[in-house]
Amino acid sequence: MSQIEDEDFIAKINQILKNFIFYSCSILISILTLGNVLNILICLRRFLLKEMIGFYNIIISTFNILALVLGTLIVYPITLGYTDLLVRSNFACITITYFSRVSVQMCSWLYVFLSLDRYFCVAFHEKFKFLLNNKKKLAYILVTLFFIILILNVPNLLFKLTIVSTFDPRTNQTKSNVFCTATSSIIQIRNFQVILFRIILPLILQIILSILLILKYFKTRHNVAENVNRNMKKEYRFARIIMWINVCFILTETPLMIATLYFGILGIKTDYPIDEWAPRSLAISTLVYYVASVLGSYMFGSLFFINVFTNRIFKRELRLIFRCGPVVTQNYHMPMRHVRSKTGLTNLG
C-alpha cells in the first residue's frame, strides 16, 4: 500500500478516535458522574447513612467521581482542539498523572475490599463481629489501603515535561513536541505497577471472591431464611448486591486487562492522536485500547444503577428526593421498633 493510503487510513482512525473519545467522555462526565453524586446524596440520608452499604457507597462514589473527572481531563481537551492539560506546566503534569492513577487504583481495590468484607461477614459471621458494622475500624483499614496505593504510585511523581524531537521522513525535518513523560526505566516500572496492581490482581481477586461468595451464599441462604436474626438477613441482602457489583466489575475490566497485557507485553504505545506515519497495526491497536478503556471506565458509574435495580431502600430514598412515584412517607416517622417490625425499612435489599 502507498504512503498516501496509509496516511488516509491513520487520518480516518484519528477521526474515529476523536469522535469516540468526545462522546464517550461526554457520557462519562455527565451521566456517570451525576449517578455517583446521586449515590452520595441518597446514602447520606438517615436510613442508609447508618448502614454499612451507605458507608461503602459514599467512599466508593467519591473516588469514582475523582477517577472520572481526572481521566476525562487527560484526553477530553485534545478532542476539542485545546492543548493537552498535562503539558500546561510541570505541576499539572505531576498532579494529574499521579492522582488519576491513584484514584483509579483506589476504586479497583475498594471493590475488592468490599467483596472481601462481605465474604467474611457471610462465611464467618460470628468470628467477624469485631469488625462487622464497625465503621471506625473499617475507616482505619481503608486509610491504610489509600496510603499503600499512594506509595505504589510514587513513580508517577517523577514525570515531568520533556521536549521530544521526532524526524518526519516526508519533509526531512525534525519536529519538537512537549510531552509529560519520564525516563524509560521509570515508565517500565510504572507500567508494571499498573498492570499488576490496577488490573491483574484486582480482577483475579474479584473472580475468586465472587465464586466463593456465590457458593457460600447459596449454600447457607436457606438457613438464613429461617433465622430470626434480622441483622444476618440484612448482611445476606447486602452480599446479594455485592454479587451484582462483582459481575459488572468482571465484565467491564476483563477486556481492559486483556488489552493492557497484550499491548504492554509487546511494548505498543497507544497514544492519541496517532502519528500520521505510524503503521496501520498501531492505529487499530490504539482504537481497540481506547474502546477497552472506556468500557472499563463505565464500572466507575455502575454503582448507582445497581443500587436502583437491587436495593429497595435505595429506590425509596430516590423517590423521596425527586418526590415521584408511590412512596409511603408516614412510616418514616414511626418509632424504630415499628419500622423494623412492619415496614422492614432497616433491611437492605
N, C-alpha and C positions, 0 to 999 in steps of 0.2 A: 504494500500500500504506500502511496505517496505521502510526503511530509504534510502536504496541504490537507489531505483527507484525515490524517491523524490529528492535526490542529483543529479541524472542524469537529471531529468527534470529541476532543477534550473540551472544546467550547460548549458543545451540547450538554456534556456531563456536568460542567460547571454551572450551566443554567438550570439544569435539573436539581443539582445540589442547592443552588441559591433559593429556588422556589420551595424545595422540600424543607430546608432549614428555616426559612422565613415563616412558612405556615405552621410547621410543627412547633417552633418556638413560640409562635403566637398562641397556640393552643396551650402549650405548657405553662406559659407565663400568665395566662388568663384563667382558663377552666381549672387546671390542676392547682394553681396557687389559691384560687378562690375556694376550691374544695378543702384545702388544708386550713385556710383561715376559718371557714365554717366549722371544720372539725374542732379547732381550738375553742371557738366561741361556744359550741354546744357542750363540749366536755368541761367547760368552766362553770356550767350550770350545776346546781347543788346535787341533783340526783346522779350525775356522772362524775363530778369532781371528787366525791368521797370514795369512788370505786377505783380499783387498780386499772381497769380498762381506760378510764378517763385520764389517769396519771400517765400511762404509756402513750395514749393518743396525743396528749399535749406536747410531750417531749419529741415524739417521732415527727409530728406535723411541723414543729418548729424547725427541725433540721431538714425536713423535706422542702420547706419554703426557701431556706438558705441555699440548699443544693440547686433548686430550680432557678433561682434568681442569678446566682453566680455562674451556673452553667450557661444560662441564656446570654448573660453579658459577654461571655467569651466569643461566641460566634454570631449572635444576632446583629450587632452593629455592622459587621462586614457585609451582610446581605443587603443592608440599606445604603451601602456606599460610603459609610463612615470609616474612620481609622480604627483599627483594632485597639480596644481599650488596654490590652496588655502592653502595647508599645507606647502608650502615652507617657509613662515615666517608670523608673525603676521601682517606685513604691507600688504602683498599680500592678506591675509585672509580678512582684513577690507576693503581695497580699491576695490578689485574685487567684493566682496559681495555687498558693498554699491553702487558703480556706475553701476553695472549690473542691480540692481533693479531700480535705478533712471532712467537709460536710457530707460528701457522697459516701465516703467510707464509714462515717458515723451512722448514716442511715442504714447501710447494709448490716452493720453489726448490731444495731438496735433491734432489727427484725430477728436476727439470730438469737440475741439475748431474750427477746420476748418469747420465742419458741422454747428456749431452754427453761425459762421460768415457768411457762405453762406445763411443760412436760413434768417437771419436778413436782408441781402442785397436784397434778393428776396422779402420777405414779407413786409419789412419796408424800402424800398429803400430811400424815401425822408427823413424819420426821422433818418436814419442811416448814413447820409452823413458825419457827424462829424468824423466817424471812417473809412468810406469806402475809400479804397485805401490810407490810411494814414499809411505808414509803420512804422513811428516813434512811433505812439501811440500803434500800434499792437505789436511792439517790447517791449514796456514797459509792456504790458499785459502778453506777453509770458515770459519775465524775471521774473515777479511776480509769474506766474504759476510754473516756474522752481524752485524758492526758496521755494514755498509751498511744492513741491514734495521732495526737499532736506530735509525739516523739517520732513515731514511724514516718511521719511526713516531713521531717527536717530537711531531706534533700531538696524539697521544693523551695526552701528558703534560700538556696544557693543559686536560684535562677536570676538572671539579670538581662538587661538589654544588650544585644550584641549585633554588630554590623556584619552581615554575611554577604560576601561577594560571589556572584554566580556568572558563569560565562554563557552568553547566548550565541550558539553556533550559527544562527541565521544572520545576525548582524555583525558577528565578530567583535562584539562589545561586551564589556563586563558591567553587570548591574549590581548595585549595592542595595540591600534591604535590611531593615531593622527587625530583629526577632527577639522574643522573650524566651531565652533558652539557657542552657548550661553546657558544661563540658560533656564529652561523650560518656565518660565514666559515671558522672552524676545522673545523666539521662538513663543509662542502663540500670543503675541502682533504683531509680525512681520507677522505671517500667517494671522491674522485677517486683518491687513492693506493691505496685498497683495490681499486677496480675495475680499475685499471691494473696494479698490481704483485702483487696477490693472485690475480687471476683471468685477465685477458685475456692478459698477456704470458706467464705460465707455461703456460697452456693452448695458446696458439698455438705457442710454442717446443716443447712436448711433441709436438704433432701433427707439426710439421716434422721434429724429431729422430727421431720414431718411424718416419716414412716413410723417411727417409734410412738409418736403422739397419736396417730390414727389407730395403730394396733392397740395401744393402751386404752384409748377412748372407747372403741367398740367392744373391747374385752370386758370392761367394767361398767358400761353405761347402764346395764340392767340392774346392777346392784345399787347404782346411784339413784335410779328412778324410784326404788323402794326405800331409799334412805330419807329420813325426815330432816336431815341436816340441810337447811336451805343454803348455807354458805358453800357446801360442797357442790350442790347443784349449780350454784352460780359460777363456781370455778370451771365446771364442765361446759357451761354455756360459753364462757369466755374462751375455753380451749377450742370449741367448735368454730368460733370466729377466727381464731389464730390459724386454724387449718385452711380456711379460705384465703387468708392473707398469704400463707406459705405457697399455695397453689399459684397465686398471681406472681409472687416473687420468683418462683422457679420458671414459670412460663416466660416472663419478661427478661430475666437475667441470663438464661441459658444461651440464647443467640449472641448476646454480648460477650459471654465467656468464650464461645467458640471463635468469634471474630477476633477478639483480643489475643487469644492464644495463637491463632493462625498467623495473624499479621505480626505479632510480637516475636514469634519464633523465626519467621522469615525476615524480620527486620524491615518490614514495609512501613513507610511513613505515610500516614493517611491525613494529610493536612489540606484544608480548604483555604483559598482556591487552589486548584491543581495547576502546576506549571504547564504552559502551552506545549512544551516539547517533551512532556512526560509520556511514557508508553501507555497504551490503551489498558493494559492489565492493571496499572496503578490507578487509573481513573475508575475502573469498575470496582476495584478493591476499596477505594475511598468511599464510593457510593454505598457499598454493602456495609461498611463500618459505620457510617452515619445513620443508616436505617436501623442497625442493631443498637446503636447508642440511644437513639430516640425511643425505640421500643423499651429499652432498659429504664429510660427516664420516666416512663409512664408509671413505673412502680411507685415513684415518689408522690403520685397523686391518687393512687387507687384506694388508700385507706378510707377516705370519706365515702366512696361509693360502696365499699364492702360493708361499712357500718350501716349505711342506708338500707341495704338488702338483707342484712343478717342480725341487726340489733334493734329490738323493738323499742327499748327506751330511747335510743338514739333517734329513731323516727318520731317518737312522741315529742322529744325536745325540739327537733327540727320543725315540726308542725307548729309548735308553740312560738318559735322565733318568727315564722312567717305568717302565723295565725291563719293557717289554711287547713282544710280537712277536718273531719270529726275528731275533736280532742276533748276528753273528759277532764276538765281542769279542776273540778271541785275536790277530787280525791287527792290532789297535790297538797291540800291544806289540812288533810286529816292527820291525826296523831300517827306516829311512825308505826305503832303496833297494828293499826287498822290498815295502813298502806301495805304492810307486809302480808297480812292475812287475807285481804280482799282483792287488792289490785295486783299484787306481785311486782310493784314498780321498782323494788330494790333488787329484783333478779335481772340478770343480764341475758340477752338472747332475743 
